[in-house]
Each structure stands twice: as C-alpha cells, then as structure tokens.
Amino acid sequence: MNSTVKNNDWLYTISPKRKLIDLNFKEIWRYRDLLFLFVKRDIITVYKQTILGPLWFFIQPLFTSVIFTLIFNNLAAIPTGNGVPPFLFNLAGITSWNYFSTCLTGTSNTFKANQGIFGKVYFPRVITPLSVVFSNLLKFGIQLLVFVLFYVYYVFFTDQVVLARPQLAMVLLPCLVLFMGLFGLGFGMLLSSLTTKYRDLTFLVSFGVQLLMYGSAVMYPLSYFKARVPEYAWLVEYNPMTTIIELFRYMTLGIGQFSWANFIYAGVISVVIFLIGLIIFNKTEKTFIDTV
C-alpha cells in the first residue's frame, strides 16, 4: 500500500506558507456556523447580567446627542445648516461614527482576548474580527432605526420646520456602511497585531478613538470648520471618517453636497486600510502565541 498521500486527499492542509493577501472565502464559508456563534456571543455576552440590557443600544447615542446639542449647538452656537434640528444633526453623526468606532475597538484586541482559543484549536483566525463587524452591524441597524424614528417625529409631530430631506444618493448607503466596516476592521486588525508586541498601544486605543472623533466632524459641519480654522482644515478634510460622516449626513438629511470623488476616496482608503490590516494580521497570527 502506497504510504504517500497527496495534498488533494486531505480535507485541510495547514501550512506555514501563506499568500500575502489571504482571505479564504471558501474556508470562511465552511466555518459559517462558528462565525454565527461568535456573533451571537458578542451580542449576548456584552449586556448579560445588566439591568437595562439591549436598551444601551438606544441610550448611548441618544444621551451623547443630547450632550453634543447642549454643548456644541446651544453653548458654542455651531450651526447645522439647511433647517436641520441640532439633535438630528448630532444623532446622524453619532450613528455613523459608532459603527466604525465599535468595529475598531472590538477588533483591536483580537489576539489578546482570544489567545486561549487560538492556542488550542484551528479555525480561520479572521473569523473572530469578522464576527465583531457583523455583531456591530445589528447595533448599527437598531441605532439607524432610532434615527429614522426621530426624523419622523421632528417632521410630523413638532412645530419645528425641518427643511432637510433624504437624497436619492441614499441608495448608496449600503456601500457607505461597507466602507465603515472595512475601515474599522482593517484598522482594528492592524492595532491588534501591533499590541501583541507593544502592549502600551492598548492604553492608547480608547484615548485615540476619542481624539479621532473630534477630528472626524461628528459634532460640527466640515464647512464650519473650514471657515473658522482654514489653516488646519486639511487635517479634518482628508480624514476618511469625515468624508463618510459627511456623505451619511447628505444621504439622510440633505446637508452639504454629494461628490463622487469623495465617495470613491472613502471607498479606496477603506479597502487599502483593510488590506494592510489583513496582511499584518495574517503575518502576526503565525507567531503571536509566542509574544502574547
């Protein structure tokens, strides 16, 4: 009997040799049940043994919008433009920002949080950060629904005149959500790979995300920042999340202008960051167990 077995006779072949960019969709699909379990775990365990539970999906963006409205619109008198109520303006920015930030922070500690699982069984490691992106997509859907309900409330049940209207470009909203997810996933995988060797980066993630929010036009229009601080406007203008948030506000509230150049720019940067994060993630997973 021939003892030589060809690679084709094996169901899986685990080899140290990997492609530079390796996202094996066939293997991920084979482990789709595990991906679903991770998504379910991420949704349930976060709010397990909490008093309010899933209500935190609603509370966080609403309270943040109220605080931003009081501080930036009432005290600082930052205009929103086009007859948009300040609360709606801030809620739109926070809704789009939250999906990116939760994807980023949730995937930034992938290796550290799952070292026990990674060291015992084999499965495509990229499934773990992917599950964070999919579980956060559910949260984003809930918060988007909250935004729609408040929009309807302002239009039909208040005396305030709301001149803003959703635009035809809203058909591109799924692409914009994809950009947010890819950008957060790629950035998160990059940070997760770096924190296996440089632990102090862990302390900078939450702090850095907060600073990035202020530089992403979440609580002010880009046009207002360019008018007030033109010499530093490029720092905010070329931030991909600023472009995404501005496009989100245009699609849902009609504020500003739609630009195909900005849309393509956001998409290209998101894909590039995702590919860079994936390359470094795949490279780190071979040796992370020795450094974590």
Buried (B, 14 or more C-beta within 10 A) or exposed (E): EEEEEEEEEEEEEEEEEEEEEEBEEEBBEBBEEBBEEBBEEBBEEBBEEEEEEBEBBBEBBBEBBBEBBBEBBEEEEBEBBBBBBBBBBBBBBBBBBBBBBBBBBBBBBBBBBBBEEBEEEEBBBBBBBBBBBBBBBBBBEBBBEBBEEBBEEBBEEEEEEBEBEBBEBBEBBEEBBBBBBBBBBBBBBBBBBBBBEEEEBBEEBEEBBEEBBEBBBBBBBBBBBBEEEEEEBEEBBEBBBBBBBBBBBBBBBBBBEBEEEBBEBBBEBBBBBBBBBBBBBBEBBEEBEEEB
